[in-house]
Every structure is written in C-alpha cells, then in structure tokens.
C-alpha cells in the first residue's frame, strides 16, 4: 500500500486561502466554519496532517504543520484554529490499537474534537461509564468523533493512580452522535471556531476507545512526531496561527499606507513615522517567525536522529510559542491603530483580525505563567524541575 505523503500540504493550504477568505464573514456570522471550507479542508487532506501514516494520515513534520496553519490563518484565524485543534486531536491515533485507529479515522471526513480536562469516568467490565459535560471543544461542529480527558475511578469509587501516585488521566473517545452539543460560543474573537460544550449521559465507552495520551510508553508509532506531547504541538501550531494573523494584518496596513492620504495630512506612504513603524513591525514579525521555526527545526532534527524529547526542549517550545503569540499581538495592535478609522469597518477585516488576535492571546497557550515555568526550570538547571512544579 502506498503511504500518504505530507508533501504539498502547505501549497494546498495556500491555494485554499481565497476560498477561506471569501467565506470568513459568513463563518463569523454563523459562529462555525461554512460547509464549503470544511469540505475543501477535508478534500485536500488537511485535517489528516498529523495522523499516523498507518491510519491513512500524512504524519507531517512539525514545521510543515505549522506552515500549513500559518497559510490558512492569513485568510481566517478561525479556520486555522479549528484545523490546528482537530489535527492535533488526531495524534491520539498513535496511542490506539492500529485497528481501532483505522476504525475511527479511516474515512476521509473523520474529524475528532475535544475540550478541556475535566470530570471522571467510572471503570466497569470492558470499559468505562461516563456522565459529564465538557467545554472548549474548538471544531466540534465539524467533528464526527469527540473525546474527553478524564480521571479514572474504579468500580468501587477508588481513584486510579499513576505509578508516581498522581491521578490517571485517560482520553476517552466516542461518536459525536452519542453526545448532546450546547451552543455557547458567543464571543468577540475566533467567533467561527464554534468552540462549544458537549455532554454524555450514562455512556459506555469500550476500553479500546481510550488511551493514555502523552504517556511516551503508551505510544505505538515510531515517528519523531509522536515523541512530542500533544500540548506542545498545540502550542507551536497556535504560535504559527498568530504569525499568520499578524502577517495578514501587517500586509493589509502596508497596502493601505501605499494609497491612503488622511484628511488634511500628507500621504501615509511619505510619512517618515509610518515608514519607520512599518520597518520595525516587519523586523519584529520576522524575528518572531525565525525564533518559532528555528526552535521547531532544532528539536525536529534531534528527534529525527533518534533522540528523545527533553525538558529543555519542552521549555524551548513553550517559550517560543508564548513569545511569538505576544509579539504577533503587538504587531496587530500597532497595525490596527495605524490604519485609523479604516480599521473599524468590517469590510476591511482589520477589526476581525484584531479581535481574533486578542482571542488567541487570551488562550492558555499565551498565558504569562509559561514564562515563570520556563524561568524556574532555567534557574534550577534541573531537567525535571518545571514538571515537578506544575
């Protein structure tokens, strides 16, 4: 059987950008991606970017996944956010029995979404019983499978423990048709992600549809991608999304400056302050992009040569992604204000990108506490310090 190739993912994303941009306003009004966009992403295999090749996926290198998201984000941040979320969710296939992975992800339209870690499920013969509600499932409106990260309680009510004494957190998977969805995503930015809530009632989940996510000993796939915990792939991907939003915003204000002459003032193009600001923004954005992708390239090279992920690598990814999101937000803020009154009109997309960028900056991937975690690890000079401090 010919294995799928990740080659062309970035080019396909770039080719879809005009469609995604045309649909962005309708998606925002509907608060979910439109059918033409979802169909195009499926038909071009973009949702399968991080699936193992054994499950019919592309198993793309980290930087290729990031570039794919960056290209989509230039057109619409919500589309890129959903694509990134659901693609990383697909990495769970590397922890499942291959036959189960193919059962879940075998069809081209198979998409998995999940929300935040919460609640518990009770062990029973052959699996688990779930009664719970979860939040923040970006992309849930496109998904036909859902997941949840839960604590395990034995049949007698005793919490199941990991070898280190902490609670066992297991990812459970079930068809979206088994859940009730709640339309709660009424927000100012990333409106089209449809990041809604969902619940199940007395649902039996067979053992084979569960996995110990991000436990390296549980990974069944040998590729370098699956040596990286999913939450770090989320971080690097969403850093790339922020770069795409910032690039589109900076390009838009640069084009505006070429032709706009504010009333009573000289043209923006000939204004030295505008020229200097655009130059500094360009430098800041290029520096952030080089930092993020340089970090990804260095870690990927180490893993591809057979190395294992280290605490220093985790700190590097967390620092790079957090700082990139913050730098991107700064670029968007300055470009937005530079555009003046033009920026407030919906037709120009400045205001949507401004709102989307600040929604990204409010997410867990951008929280300032990441700097504290990194600093503690650096100061301790102990590979396990940051992990123990969480």
Rosetta blueprint (number, residue, H / E / L):
1 X L
2 X L
3 X L
4 X L
5 X L
6 X L
7 X L
8 X L
9 X H
10 X H
11 X H
12 X H
13 X H
14 X H
15 X H
16 X H
17 X H
18 X H
19 X H
20 X H
21 X H
22 X H
23 X H
24 X H
25 X H
26 X H
27 X H
28 X H
29 X H
30 X H
31 X L
32 X L
33 X L
34 X L
35 X H
36 X H
37 X H
38 X H
39 X H
40 X H
41 X H
42 X H
43 X H
44 X L
45 X L
46 X H
47 X H
48 X H
49 X L
50 X L
51 X L
52 X L
53 X H
54 X H
55 X H
56 X L
57 X L
58 X L
59 X L
60 X L
61 X L
62 X H
63 X H
64 X H
65 X H
66 X H
67 X H
68 X H
69 X H
70 X H
71 X H
72 X H
73 X H
74 X H
75 X H
76 X L
77 X H
78 X H
79 X H
80 X H
81 X H
82 X H
83 X H
84 X H
85 X H
86 X H
87 X H
88 X H
89 X H
90 X H
91 X H
92 X H
93 X H
94 X H
95 X H
96 X L
97 X L
98 X H
99 X H
100 X H
101 X H
102 X H
103 X H
104 X H
105 X H
106 X L
107 X L
108 X L
109 X L
110 X L
111 X L
112 X E
113 X E
114 X E
115 X L
116 X L
117 X L
118 X L
119 X L
120 X E
121 X E
122 X E
123 X E
124 X E
125 X L
126 X L
127 X E
128 X E
129 X E
130 X E
131 X E
132 X E
133 X E
134 X E
135 X E
136 X E
137 X E
138 X L
139 X L
140 X L
141 X L
142 X L
143 X L
144 X L
145 X E
146 X E
147 X E
148 X E
149 X E
150 X E
151 X E
152 X E
153 X E
154 X L
155 X L
156 X L
157 X L
158 X L
159 X E
160 X L
161 X E
162 X L
163 X L
164 X L
165 X L
166 X L
167 X E
168 X L
169 X E
170 X E
171 X E
172 X E
173 X E
174 X E
175 X E
176 X H
177 X H
178 X H
179 X L
180 X E
181 X E
182 X E
183 X L
184 X L
185 X L
186 X L
187 X L
188 X L
189 X L
190 X L
191 X H
192 X H
193 X H
194 X L
195 X L
196 X E
197 X E
198 X E
199 X E
200 X E
201 X E
202 X E
203 X E
204 X E
205 X E
206 X E
207 X H
208 X H
209 X H
210 X E
211 X E
212 X L
213 X L
214 X L
215 X L
216 X H
217 X H
218 X H
219 X L
220 X L
221 X L
222 X L
223 X L
224 X H
225 X H
226 X H
227 X H
228 X L
229 X L
230 X H
231 X H
232 X H
233 X H
234 X H
235 X H
236 X H
237 X H
238 X H
239 X H
240 X H
241 X H
242 X H
243 X H
244 X H
245 X H
246 X H
247 X H
248 X H
249 X H
250 X H
251 X H
252 X H
253 X H
254 X H
255 X H
256 X H
257 X H
258 X H
259 X H
260 X L
261 X L
262 X L
263 X L
264 X L
265 X L
266 X L
267 X L
268 X H
269 X H
270 X H
271 X L
272 X H
273 X H
274 X H
275 X H
276 X H
277 X H
278 X H
279 X H
280 X H
281 X H
282 X H
283 X H
284 X H
285 X H
286 X H
287 X H
288 X H
289 X H
290 X H
291 X H
292 X H
293 X H
294 X H
295 X H
296 X H
297 X H
298 X H
299 X H
300 X H
301 X H
302 X H
303 X H
304 X H
305 X L
306 X L
307 X L
308 X L
309 X L
310 X L
311 X H
312 X H
313 X H
314 X H
315 X H
316 X H
317 X H
318 X H
319 X H
320 X H
321 X H
322 X H
323 X H
324 X H
325 X H
326 X H
327 X H
328 X H
329 X H
330 X H
331 X H
332 X H
333 X H
334 X H
335 X H
336 X H
337 X H
338 X H
339 X L
340 X H
341 X H
342 X H
343 X H
344 X H
345 X L
346 X H
347 X H
348 X H
349 X L
350 X H
351 X H
352 X H
353 X H
354 X H
355 X H
356 X H
357 X H
358 X H
359 X H
360 X H
361 X H
362 X L
363 X L
364 X H
365 X H
366 X H
367 X L
368 X L
369 X H
370 X H
371 X H
372 X H
373 X H
374 X H
375 X H
376 X H
377 X H
378 X H
379 X H
380 X H
381 X L
382 X L
383 X L
384 X L
385 X H
386 X H
387 X H
388 X H
389 X H
390 X L
